[in-house]
């Protein structure tokens, strides 16, 4: 796999049982690139290892006054230099390719998992941790994959050199063969403490990232309540904790580096002292002593890769653990559902012959039924319950370990049993707080559609005329559709952002559209027009609106009232106001104390008043 071939057509199914399992799976999938890197590494390190032998030959040739042997040694040294340069260049190229392709594979896996889980992801994993995994952790995982091949080449070179020295000069070769493994293994007792400190640093950095992302997301609110300094102090403390942890971790790695410098120096002293004594006794030649000395000196270079692989693994192991945790999350909470697991593969493309289900939308857990082709409004006393219901209607099972709820059915087909892409084609859910990505308005509305609804029709139904005017004023030289929308639409008001998101949902024209409080940030006059726009544009299509707004409820063809997670009443809005006190309490924001204090006469009068007020409001906004 080359960088130019990215992204992967299929990044594969990862082994997310644990961090080490994930790293091994990633290494197997990068095997081709690893072998290339290993081959170039052997050329590079092998050529370096041959140089001391050639230097020894050249020195001995000078001592023996042999010009021919000196010329041969010089020519071979020149060839080795060229091989070293070529091997180093290609080793770096292949190693970086392994790094980037491994990181890209992990990023694709994370992006696919994020798309599968949707908003349920951030309920299981903090948003800051997701950001840390997809940025810093991905880089560290790629570093380990890149370092593994270079370490393998260095380790093989060290073994071959030690064996060669034992054969070439046993008296000194045995000393080197015994001392080098000691050098390589000397840092092992220090690694557990270094790993713990690295883990602690990662934990602190993840918390700081989470705090920073939360602060940025809520900056407008913080400014409104004057909380900027409070959160700034919190972030300062968090960043100082990260700095302290990083310094403690760096001290440990500095100690390991010092050991890697000290021990080879001691080995070199032992070799020189022993070699000089052997040379005095005439047991070895000066050239052999120079060869062994040069070899030990150059061995410090490949031995450095032992320290690097230890650092790479220590840093990548917690990163791989976090990545595996995210990748192990499942779309559904139904344990043992093999059919759902089979749909969780590359891209989640619909299988051949898979038809998008149509018909009534039914939730067996609550008893909710949304007839096909009609506008159904759902009233929940608990706003959190409404959010959970909206996700369930979209085929996103709640991650509730205490209870496994049955799947929502569309036309009698459980949404958990169809591929995710098919389920999302059939049912589209707009969250209570939809996100607008930066870019042009045209790009914002460039989403998969049925082609039945144009962008102009969706914008008109969502009452976005003032939004287009605001964008046109901000971009004088551009048409409104080509105007730039800032990140999350921060330059727009809350109501404008909400209506733009609604237009994006309407232009998609799904079989079933689920809207969670789509008009909570707009005034009553605009809300009435938006309600009429939704009803007119979605005529003949199944639409479910979770709301407690009387204006939206009055436009609905069918109103369902949920109480304690079950359907308590079904009918039209005005009839339910008269016949269901609990429904009336939710719609009118009536408190329990107010309900308890009312007499039957008050309730009768209140019913008339509610109906009159609603009629007047509707007439004014028509």
C-alpha positions as CSV (number, residue, x, y, z in Angstrom):
1,X,0.0,0.0,0.0
2,X,1.4,3.4,-1.1
3,X,0.5,6.8,0.2
4,X,-0.9,7.7,-3.2
5,X,-3.4,4.8,-2.9
6,X,-5.0,6.1,0.2
7,X,-7.8,6.0,1.5
8,X,-8.3,2.2,1.8
9,X,-11.2,0.8,-0.1
10,X,-11.8,-1.4,2.9
11,X,-9.7,-0.8,6.1
12,X,-10.8,-4.3,7.4
13,X,-12.4,-5.6,10.6
14,X,-10.1,-4.8,13.5
15,X,-9.3,-7.1,16.4
16,X,-10.4,-4.7,19.2
17,X,-10.3,-7.2,22.1
18,X,-7.4,-5.2,23.7
19,X,-4.7,-2.8,22.8
20,X,-2.0,-5.4,22.1
21,X,-4.5,-7.5,20.0
22,X,-5.2,-4.3,18.0
23,X,-1.5,-3.6,17.4
24,X,-0.9,-7.2,16.3
25,X,-3.8,-7.0,13.9
26,X,-2.5,-3.7,12.5
27,X,1.0,-5.2,12.1
28,X,-0.4,-8.2,10.1
29,X,-2.3,-5.9,7.8
30,X,0.9,-3.9,7.2
31,X,3.0,-7.0,6.6
32,X,3.9,-6.1,3.0
33,X,5.2,-2.7,3.9
34,X,7.0,-4.1,7.0
35,X,8.9,-6.7,4.9
36,X,10.0,-4.0,2.5
37,X,11.2,-1.8,5.3
38,X,13.0,-4.8,6.9
39,X,14.8,-5.6,3.6
40,X,16.0,-2.0,3.2
41,X,16.9,-1.9,6.9
42,X,19.1,-5.0,6.6
43,X,20.9,-3.4,3.6
44,X,21.5,-0.2,5.6
45,X,22.6,-1.8,8.9
46,X,24.4,-4.6,7.2
47,X,26.5,-2.2,5.2
48,X,27.3,-0.3,8.4
49,X,28.3,-3.5,10.1
50,X,30.7,-4.5,7.3
51,X,32.6,-1.2,7.5
52,X,34.7,-2.0,10.7
53,X,35.9,-5.2,9.0
54,X,37.0,-3.2,6.0
55,X,38.7,-0.6,8.2
56,X,40.6,-3.4,10.0
57,X,41.7,-4.8,6.6
58,X,42.8,-1.3,5.5
59,X,44.8,-0.7,8.7
60,X,46.5,-4.1,8.5
61,X,47.2,-3.5,4.8
62,X,49.0,-0.3,5.7
63,X,51.0,-2.1,8.4
64,X,51.9,-4.9,6.0
65,X,52.6,-2.3,3.2
66,X,50.2,-4.0,0.8
67,X,48.9,-1.4,-1.6
68,X,46.7,-4.0,-3.4
69,X,44.8,-5.0,-0.3
70,X,44.4,-1.3,0.7
71,X,42.9,-0.5,-2.8
72,X,40.5,-3.4,-2.5
73,X,39.4,-2.4,1.0
74,X,38.9,1.2,-0.2
75,X,36.8,0.2,-3.2
76,X,34.6,-2.1,-1.1
77,X,34.2,0.7,1.5
78,X,33.0,3.0,-1.3
79,X,30.4,0.4,-2.4
80,X,29.3,0.1,1.3
81,X,29.0,3.8,1.5
82,X,26.7,3.8,-1.5
83,X,24.7,0.9,0.0
84,X,24.4,2.7,3.3
85,X,23.0,5.8,1.6
86,X,20.6,3.9,-0.6
87,X,19.4,1.7,2.3
88,X,18.9,4.7,4.6
89,X,16.9,6.6,2.0
90,X,14.6,3.7,1.2
91,X,14.4,2.6,4.8
92,X,13.1,6.1,5.7
93,X,10.8,6.1,2.8
94,X,9.2,2.7,3.5
95,X,9.1,3.3,7.3
96,X,7.3,6.7,6.9
97,X,4.9,5.0,4.4
98,X,4.1,2.4,7.0
99,X,3.5,5.1,9.6
100,X,1.2,7.1,7.4
101,X,-0.7,4.1,6.0
102,X,-1.2,2.6,9.4
103,X,-2.4,5.9,10.8
104,X,-4.8,6.3,7.9
105,X,-6.2,2.8,8.4
106,X,-6.9,3.6,12.1
107,X,-8.5,6.9,11.2
108,X,-10.7,5.3,8.6
109,X,-11.7,2.7,11.2
110,X,-12.6,5.4,13.7
111,X,-14.5,7.4,11.1
112,X,-16.5,4.4,10.1
113,X,-17.3,3.5,13.8
114,X,-18.3,7.1,14.4
115,X,-20.7,7.0,11.5
116,X,-22.2,3.7,12.7
117,X,-22.8,4.9,16.3
118,X,-23.8,8.4,15.6
119,X,-24.6,10.5,18.6
120,X,-24.6,7.4,20.8
121,X,-20.7,7.5,20.6
122,X,-20.3,10.5,22.9
123,X,-22.6,8.9,25.5
124,X,-20.1,6.0,25.9
125,X,-16.9,7.9,25.3
126,X,-16.1,11.5,26.2
127,X,-15.8,13.9,23.3
128,X,-12.3,14.9,24.3
129,X,-11.2,11.3,24.4
130,X,-12.6,10.7,20.9
131,X,-10.6,13.8,19.7
132,X,-7.4,12.5,21.4
133,X,-7.8,9.0,19.8
134,X,-8.4,10.4,16.3
135,X,-5.4,12.8,16.5
136,X,-2.5,12.1,18.9
137,X,-3.2,8.4,19.6
138,X,-3.4,7.6,15.8
139,X,0.1,9.2,15.4
140,X,1.6,7.2,18.2
141,X,0.1,3.9,16.9
142,X,1.6,4.7,13.5
143,X,4.9,5.4,15.2
144,X,5.0,1.9,16.7
145,X,4.2,0.3,13.4
146,X,6.9,2.3,11.7
147,X,9.5,1.6,14.4
148,X,8.8,-2.2,14.5
149,X,10.4,-2.9,11.1
150,X,13.5,-0.8,11.8
151,X,13.9,-2.5,15.2
152,X,13.6,-5.9,13.5
153,X,16.4,-5.0,11.0
154,X,18.6,-3.6,13.8
155,X,18.0,-6.7,16.0
156,X,18.9,-9.1,13.2
157,X,22.0,-7.0,12.4
158,X,23.2,-7.1,16.0
159,X,22.8,-10.9,16.2
160,X,24.7,-11.5,12.9
161,X,27.5,-9.1,14.0
162,X,27.9,-10.9,17.3
163,X,28.0,-14.3,15.6
164,X,30.5,-12.9,13.0
165,X,32.8,-11.5,15.7
166,X,32.8,-14.8,17.6
167,X,33.9,-16.5,14.3
168,X,36.3,-13.8,13.3
169,X,38.1,-13.3,16.6
170,X,36.8,-15.6,19.4
171,X,38.9,-14.0,22.2
172,X,37.2,-10.6,21.8
173,X,34.0,-11.8,20.0
174,X,32.9,-13.7,23.1
175,X,33.2,-10.6,25.2
176,X,31.1,-8.6,22.7
177,X,28.5,-11.4,22.3
178,X,28.0,-11.5,26.1
179,X,28.0,-7.8,26.6
180,X,25.6,-6.7,23.8
181,X,22.6,-8.7,25.1
182,X,23.2,-7.1,28.5
183,X,23.2,-3.7,26.9
184,X,19.9,-4.5,25.1
185,X,18.2,-5.9,28.2
186,X,19.5,-3.5,30.8
187,X,16.7,-1.0,30.3
188,X,13.9,-3.6,30.9
189,X,13.7,-3.0,34.6
190,X,13.1,0.7,33.9
191,X,10.4,0.2,31.3
192,X,7.4,-0.5,33.6
193,X,7.9,2.7,35.5
194,X,8.4,4.6,32.3
195,X,5.2,3.1,30.9
196,X,3.2,4.0,34.0
197,X,4.4,7.6,33.8
198,X,3.6,7.7,30.1
199,X,0.1,6.4,30.8
200,X,-0.4,9.0,33.5
201,X,0.7,11.7,31.1
202,X,-1.8,10.4,28.4
203,X,-4.6,10.4,31.0
204,X,-3.9,14.0,32.0
205,X,-3.6,15.1,28.4
206,X,-6.9,13.5,27.5
207,X,-8.6,15.3,30.4
208,X,-7.1,18.6,29.3
209,X,-8.2,18.0,25.7
210,X,-11.8,17.2,26.9
211,X,-11.9,20.3,29.0
212,X,-10.6,22.5,26.2
213,X,-13.2,21.1,23.7
214,X,-16.0,21.5,26.2
215,X,-14.9,25.1,26.9
216,X,-14.8,26.0,23.2
217,X,-18.2,24.4,22.5
218,X,-19.8,26.4,25.3
219,X,-17.8,29.6,24.9
220,X,-20.9,31.7,24.1
221,X,-22.7,30.4,27.2
222,X,-19.6,31.1,29.3
223,X,-19.5,34.6,28.1
224,X,-23.1,35.1,28.9
225,X,-22.7,34.0,32.5
226,X,-19.2,35.5,33.0
227,X,-17.6,32.1,33.5
228,X,-14.6,32.5,31.2
229,X,-12.1,33.1,34.0
230,X,-13.4,30.1,36.0
231,X,-12.9,27.7,33.0
232,X,-9.6,29.4,32.1
233,X,-8.3,28.7,35.6
234,X,-9.5,25.1,35.3
235,X,-7.7,24.7,32.0
236,X,-4.5,26.3,33.4
237,X,-4.5,23.7,36.3
238,X,-5.2,20.9,33.9
239,X,-2.4,22.0,31.5
240,X,0.0,22.3,34.5
241,X,-0.8,18.8,35.5
242,X,0.0,17.7,31.9
243,X,3.3,19.6,32.1
244,X,4.2,18.0,35.4
245,X,3.4,14.5,34.2
246,X,5.3,15.1,30.9
247,X,8.4,16.3,32.9
248,X,8.3,13.2,35.1
249,X,7.9,11.0,32.1
250,X,10.8,12.7,30.3
251,X,13.0,12.2,33.3
252,X,12.4,8.5,33.1
253,X,13.2,8.3,29.4
254,X,16.3,10.5,29.9
255,X,17.5,7.9,32.5
256,X,16.9,5.2,30.0
257,X,18.9,7.1,27.4
258,X,21.7,7.7,29.8
259,X,21.9,4.0,30.5
260,X,22.0,3.3,26.8
261,X,25.0,5.7,26.5
262,X,26.8,4.6,29.7
263,X,26.8,0.8,29.2
264,X,28.1,0.8,25.6
265,X,30.9,3.0,26.8
266,X,31.8,0.6,29.6
267,X,31.7,-2.3,27.1
268,X,34.0,-0.4,24.8
269,X,36.5,0.2,27.7
270,X,36.5,-3.5,28.5
271,X,37.0,-4.5,24.8
272,X,39.9,-2.1,24.4
273,X,41.6,-3.1,27.6
274,X,41.3,-6.8,26.9
275,X,42.2,-6.3,23.2
276,X,45.4,-4.3,24.0
277,X,46.5,-7.1,26.3
278,X,45.9,-9.7,23.6
279,X,47.8,-7.6,21.1
280,X,50.7,-7.3,23.5
281,X,50.8,-11.1,23.8
282,X,50.6,-11.4,20.0
283,X,47.4,-13.3,20.1
284,X,45.6,-10.8,17.8
285,X,46.8,-8.4,15.2
286,X,46.4,-4.6,15.3
287,X,43.9,-4.8,12.4
288,X,41.7,-7.3,14.3
289,X,41.7,-5.1,17.3
290,X,40.7,-2.1,15.2
291,X,37.9,-4.2,13.6
292,X,36.5,-5.3,16.9
293,X,36.8,-1.8,18.4
294,X,35.1,-0.2,15.4
295,X,32.3,-2.8,15.4
296,X,31.5,-2.2,19.1
297,X,31.5,1.6,18.4
298,X,29.1,1.2,15.5
299,X,26.8,-1.2,17.3
300,X,25.6,1.6,19.5
301,X,23.7,2.9,16.4
302,X,21.4,-0.2,15.9
303,X,21.2,-0.6,19.7
304,X,19.5,2.8,19.8
305,X,16.5,1.2,18.1
306,X,16.0,-1.0,21.1
307,X,15.3,2.2,23.1
308,X,13.1,3.6,20.4
309,X,10.9,0.5,20.1
310,X,10.5,0.5,23.9
311,X,9.4,4.1,23.9
312,X,7.1,3.5,20.9
313,X,5.4,0.6,22.5
314,X,5.1,2.3,25.8
315,X,3.4,5.3,24.2
316,X,1.4,3.4,21.7
317,X,0.0,0.7,24.1
318,X,-2.4,3.1,25.9
319,X,-3.2,4.7,22.6
320,X,-4.1,1.4,21.1
321,X,-6.1,0.5,24.2
322,X,-8.2,3.7,23.8
323,X,-8.6,3.1,20.0
324,X,-9.7,-0.5,20.7
325,X,-12.2,0.6,23.2
326,X,-13.9,2.9,20.7
327,X,-13.7,0.3,17.9
328,X,-15.2,-2.4,20.1
329,X,-18.4,-0.4,20.7
330,X,-21.4,-1.9,18.9
331,X,-24.3,-0.3,17.1
332,X,-26.9,-2.3,19.0
333,X,-27.2,-3.4,22.6
334,X,-28.8,-6.7,21.6
335,X,-26.3,-9.3,22.7
336,X,-25.6,-12.2,20.5
337,X,-27.4,-10.7,17.5
338,X,-25.3,-12.2,14.7
339,X,-27.3,-10.6,11.9
340,X,-26.5,-7.1,13.3
341,X,-22.9,-8.0,13.7
342,X,-22.7,-9.2,10.1
343,X,-23.8,-5.7,8.9
344,X,-21.0,-4.0,10.8
345,X,-18.4,-4.4,8.0
346,X,-16.6,-2.1,5.6
347,X,-18.8,0.8,4.6
348,X,-22.0,-0.9,5.7
349,X,-23.2,-0.9,2.1
350,X,-26.6,-2.5,1.5
351,X,-26.5,-6.1,0.5
352,X,-27.6,-7.0,-3.0
353,X,-31.3,-7.4,-3.1
354,X,-31.8,-5.4,0.1
355,X,-34.9,-3.2,-0.2
356,X,-35.5,-0.1,1.9
357,X,-38.5,-1.0,4.2
358,X,-41.6,1.1,4.0
359,X,-44.8,1.3,6.0
360,X,-45.9,2.2,9.6
361,X,-43.2,3.0,12.1
362,X,-43.8,1.1,15.3
363,X,-41.9,1.0,18.6
364,X,-42.8,-2.1,20.6
365,X,-41.1,-0.8,23.7
366,X,-43.4,2.2,24.1
367,X,-46.3,1.2,21.9
368,X,-45.8,4.2,19.6
369,X,-47.3,3.8,16.1
370,X,-46.7,6.4,13.4
371,X,-48.9,5.6,10.4
372,X,-47.3,5.7,7.0
373,X,-47.8,9.0,5.1
374,X,-49.0,11.0,8.1
375,X,-47.7,13.7,10.4
376,X,-47.5,12.3,13.9
377,X,-46.6,14.5,16.9
378,X,-45.3,12.8,20.1
379,X,-45.4,14.5,23.5
380,X,-43.1,13.2,26.3
381,X,-43.1,14.6,29.8
382,X,-39.4,14.0,30.1
383,X,-37.2,15.7,27.5
384,X,-34.4,13.1,28.0
385,X,-37.0,10.4,27.2
386,X,-37.8,12.2,24.0
387,X,-34.2,12.2,22.9
388,X,-33.8,8.5,23.6
389,X,-37.0,7.8,21.7
390,X,-35.8,9.8,18.7
391,X,-32.6,7.7,18.5
392,X,-34.5,4.5,18.9
393,X,-36.8,5.4,16.1
394,X,-33.7,5.9,13.9
395,X,-32.5,2.4,14.6
396,X,-29.9,3.5,17.2
397,X,-30.5,1.2,20.2
398,X,-29.8,2.8,23.5
399,X,-26.7,1.5,25.3
400,X,-28.6,0.3,28.3
401,X,-27.0,-2.6,30.0
402,X,-29.9,-3.1,32.4
403,X,-32.5,-3.7,29.7
404,X,-32.5,-4.9,26.2
405,X,-35.3,-3.2,24.4
406,X,-36.9,-4.7,21.2
407,X,-36.0,-3.1,17.9
408,X,-38.2,-0.4,16.3
409,X,-40.0,-1.8,13.2
410,X,-40.6,-0.1,9.9
411,X,-43.3,-1.9,7.8
412,X,-42.8,-4.9,10.2
413,X,-39.1,-5.1,9.5
414,X,-36.8,-4.6,12.6
415,X,-34.4,-1.8,11.9
416,X,-31.6,-3.6,13.7
417,X,-31.8,-6.4,11.1
418,X,-31.1,-4.2,8.1
419,X,-27.7,-2.8,7.0
420,X,-27.0,0.6,8.6
421,X,-26.9,2.4,5.3
422,X,-30.4,1.0,4.4
423,X,-31.8,2.0,7.9
424,X,-30.5,5.5,7.5
425,X,-32.0,5.8,4.0
426,X,-35.3,4.8,5.4
427,X,-35.3,6.8,8.6
428,X,-33.6,10.2,9.2
429,X,-33.4,11.6,12.7
430,X,-32.6,15.3,13.4
431,X,-31.2,15.8,16.9
432,X,-32.4,18.5,19.2
433,X,-29.0,20.2,18.8
434,X,-28.0,19.5,15.1
435,X,-24.5,20.5,14.0
436,X,-23.7,22.7,11.0
437,X,-20.3,22.1,9.4
438,X,-18.3,24.9,8.0
439,X,-18.5,25.6,4.3
440,X,-20.9,27.1,1.8
441,X,-24.6,26.9,2.1
442,X,-24.7,24.9,-1.1
443,X,-22.3,22.4,0.4
444,X,-24.4,22.2,3.5
445,X,-27.4,21.2,1.5
446,X,-25.4,18.9,-0.7
447,X,-26.6,15.7,1.0
448,X,-28.0,12.4,-0.3
449,X,-31.5,13.1,-1.5
450,X,-34.4,11.4,-3.2
451,X,-34.5,14.3,-5.8
452,X,-38.2,15.0,-5.0
453,X,-37.4,18.1,-2.9
454,X,-35.2,21.0,-4.1
455,X,-33.0,23.1,-1.9
456,X,-35.2,26.2,-2.5
457,X,-38.3,24.3,-1.5
458,X,-36.6,23.0,1.7
459,X,-35.3,26.5,2.6
460,X,-38.7,28.0,2.0
461,X,-40.5,25.4,4.1
462,X,-38.0,26.0,6.9
463,X,-38.5,29.8,6.7
464,X,-34.9,30.5,5.9
465,X,-35.4,33.8,4.0
466,X,-33.8,35.9,6.8
467,X,-30.9,33.4,6.9
468,X,-30.2,33.9,3.2
469,X,-30.3,37.7,3.7
470,X,-27.8,37.5,6.6
471,X,-25.5,35.3,4.5
472,X,-25.8,37.7,1.5
473,X,-24.9,40.7,3.7
474,X,-21.9,38.9,5.1
475,X,-20.7,37.9,1.5
476,X,-21.4,40.9,-0.7
477,X,-19.7,39.5,-3.8
478,X,-21.3,36.0,-3.6
479,X,-24.7,34.5,-4.1
480,X,-26.4,33.4,-0.8
481,X,-26.0,29.7,-1.8
482,X,-22.2,30.3,-2.2
483,X,-21.9,32.3,1.1
484,X,-19.6,30.8,3.8
485,X,-21.2,29.3,6.9
486,X,-18.8,29.4,9.8
487,X,-18.0,26.3,12.0
488,X,-21.2,25.2,13.7
489,X,-22.9,28.3,12.2
490,X,-21.6,30.5,15.0
491,X,-22.2,33.7,13.1
492,X,-25.9,32.8,13.0
493,X,-28.5,33.0,15.8
494,X,-29.8,29.8,17.4
495,X,-33.1,30.0,15.5
496,X,-31.3,30.5,12.2
497,X,-29.0,27.5,12.8
498,X,-32.0,25.4,13.8
499,X,-33.9,26.3,10.6
500,X,-30.9,25.7,8.4
501,X,-30.5,22.2,9.9
502,X,-34.2,21.6,9.4
503,X,-33.9,22.6,5.7
504,X,-31.0,20.1,5.4
505,X,-33.2,17.4,6.8
506,X,-36.2,18.3,4.6
507,X,-34.1,18.3,1.3
508,X,-33.0,14.7,2.1
509,X,-36.7,13.6,1.8
510,X,-36.3,10.3,3.6
511,X,-39.1,7.7,3.9
512,X,-39.5,8.6,7.6
513,X,-38.3,11.9,9.1
514,X,-38.0,12.2,12.9
515,X,-37.6,15.7,14.3
516,X,-36.7,16.3,17.9
517,X,-37.9,19.8,19.0
518,X,-37.3,21.4,15.5
519,X,-38.6,24.8,16.5
520,X,-37.5,25.3,20.1
521,X,-35.3,28.3,19.3
522,X,-37.7,30.3,17.1
523,X,-40.5,32.7,18.0
524,X,-44.2,31.7,17.8
525,X,-44.9,33.5,14.5
526,X,-42.0,31.8,12.8
527,X,-42.8,28.5,14.5
528,X,-46.4,28.6,13.0
529,X,-45.0,29.2,9.5
530,X,-42.4,26.4,9.9
531,X,-45.1,24.0,11.1
532,X,-47.2,24.7,8.0
533,X,-44.1,24.4,5.8
534,X,-43.2,20.9,7.3
535,X,-46.8,19.7,6.9
536,X,-47.1,20.9,3.3
537,X,-43.7,19.7,2.1
538,X,-43.9,16.3,3.9
539,X,-47.5,15.6,2.7
540,X,-47.8,11.9,1.9
541,X,-44.5,11.1,3.8
542,X,-44.2,9.7,7.3
543,X,-43.1,12.4,9.7
544,X,-42.7,12.2,13.5
545,X,-42.2,15.4,15.5
546,X,-41.2,15.1,19.2
547,X,-42.4,18.4,20.7
548,X,-44.6,20.0,23.3
549,X,-45.3,23.1,21.3
550,X,-49.1,23.7,20.9
551,X,-48.5,25.3,17.4
552,X,-46.8,22.1,16.1
553,X,-49.3,19.8,17.9
554,X,-52.2,21.6,16.4
555,X,-50.9,21.0,12.9
556,X,-50.3,17.3,13.5
557,X,-52.7,14.7,12.0
558,X,-52.2,12.5,15.0
559,X,-50.8,13.2,18.5
560,X,-49.4,10.5,20.8
561,X,-48.8,11.2,24.5
562,X,-46.1,9.1,26.3
563,X,-46.2,8.9,30.0
564,X,-43.6,6.8,32.0
565,X,-42.3,5.4,28.7
566,X,-45.6,4.1,27.4
567,X,-48.4,5.4,25.2
568,X,-51.0,7.0,27.5
569,X,-53.3,8.7,25.0
570,X,-53.7,9.1,21.2
571,X,-55.9,11.6,19.4
572,X,-55.9,15.2,18.2
573,X,-54.3,18.0,20.1
574,X,-57.5,19.9,21.0
575,X,-59.3,16.8,22.2
576,X,-56.4,15.6,24.3
577,X,-56.2,19.1,26.0
578,X,-59.8,18.5,27.2
579,X,-59.6,14.9,28.1
580,X,-56.1,14.1,29.3
581,X,-55.0,16.2,32.4
582,X,-51.4,14.9,32.2
583,X,-51.1,15.9,28.6
584,X,-52.5,19.3,29.3
585,X,-50.0,19.8,32.1
586,X,-47.1,19.1,29.8
587,X,-48.3,21.3,27.0
588,X,-49.2,24.3,29.2
589,X,-46.1,23.8,31.4
590,X,-48.4,23.3,34.4
591,X,-46.7,22.3,37.7
592,X,-47.9,19.5,39.9
593,X,-48.8,22.0,42.6
594,X,-50.9,23.9,40.2
595,X,-52.7,20.8,39.1
596,X,-53.3,19.7,42.7
597,X,-54.7,23.1,43.6
598,X,-57.3,23.2,40.8
599,X,-61.0,22.4,41.4
600,X,-63.2,20.7,38.7
601,X,-64.7,24.2,38.0
602,X,-61.2,25.7,37.5
603,X,-60.3,22.8,35.1
604,X,-63.5,23.4,33.1
605,X,-62.8,27.1,32.8
606,X,-59.1,26.4,32.1
607,X,-60.0,24.1,29.2
608,X,-62.1,26.9,27.6
609,X,-59.3,29.4,28.1
610,X,-56.7,27.2,26.7
611,X,-58.7,26.5,23.6
612,X,-59.5,30.2,23.1
613,X,-55.9,31.2,23.5
614,X,-54.8,28.6,21.0
615,X,-57.4,29.7,18.5
616,X,-56.4,33.4,18.8
617,X,-52.7,32.5,18.4
618,X,-53.4,30.4,15.3
619,X,-55.5,33.2,13.8
620,X,-52.7,35.8,14.4
621,X,-50.0,33.7,12.9
622,X,-52.0,32.4,9.9
